[in-house]
Amino acid sequence: MTTPSAVEPAEAAACSACGGPLDALGRCAKCGAVFGEAYRCPLCQALSDVEESSVLYYRCRACGGPRVPPSAGPPSEREIAQLKQARSEQLRAGAFRAGASFALASGLLSLLVTNVVLIATSPAPLAKVFALFASVVPLVLAFVAFRRARVHQKQLEQALQQAWVYAAGQAVARAGGDVTASSLAQMLRIDEPRAELLLAELSVQDLVEPQVQAGAKLRVPELAEPEELSRTAEQSEVEAGTSKP
């Protein structure tokens, strides 16, 4: 009788599921399993890979929230804040869309039943008006809910775009500033036109923020210059003395 040999543990750079090699971020090239902290979702804190989405560009496979594909370093706090804001707007938009769909279906059914009842019973004109008004109320609520869903969808797109800008900024900073659209597209798993737009937005923000900070720094010395204030006070005293008879 032969005893089974002990199973040797997988190496640190090997997948514990299939034994395949892991890349630098901890993703198995054979089965697609992820193990590295780079794949930890900042929203649900689960180790999960990302998948493409027609609305969110990329989303978490565990919670469905918006994600940016992991790169060489951890995401910045500003990027995480924008992703959380985008997730919140995503949930709100989905809730309003669901409510609007329910209200629309209820309103159409109520309108149909009300018309059938009015045709069969022929009530007074005032009763007809009240019945039709009551059946139209869910349709009005559905219209309002659809508009609110569109507002939250726009806010979702804005927060998501800003999160991608911060992610592109992190990638450019890690690369030392010498990043082309093609290299950024490879790092963030996007196409080159979108990478060019992110680089253009980064350059615009880099031009605007230093100007605002420089303007704020120039105003402080002008307001807090003690020599100019003393000279102005002495000149005013001299002018006041010479003006007296």
Secondary structure, DSSP 8 states (H G I E B T S, - for coil): -----------TTB-TTT--BB-TTSBBTTT--B-SGGGB-TTT--B--EEEETTTEEEETTT--B-----SS---HHHHHHHHHHHHHHHHHHHHHHHHHHHHHHHHHHHHHHHHHHHHH---HHHHHHHHHHHHHHHHHHHHHHHHHHHHHHHHHHHHHHHHHHHHHHHHHHTTT---HHHHHHHHT--HHHHHHHHHHHHHHHHHHHHHHHHHHHHHHHHT-HHHHHHHHHHHHHHHHHH--
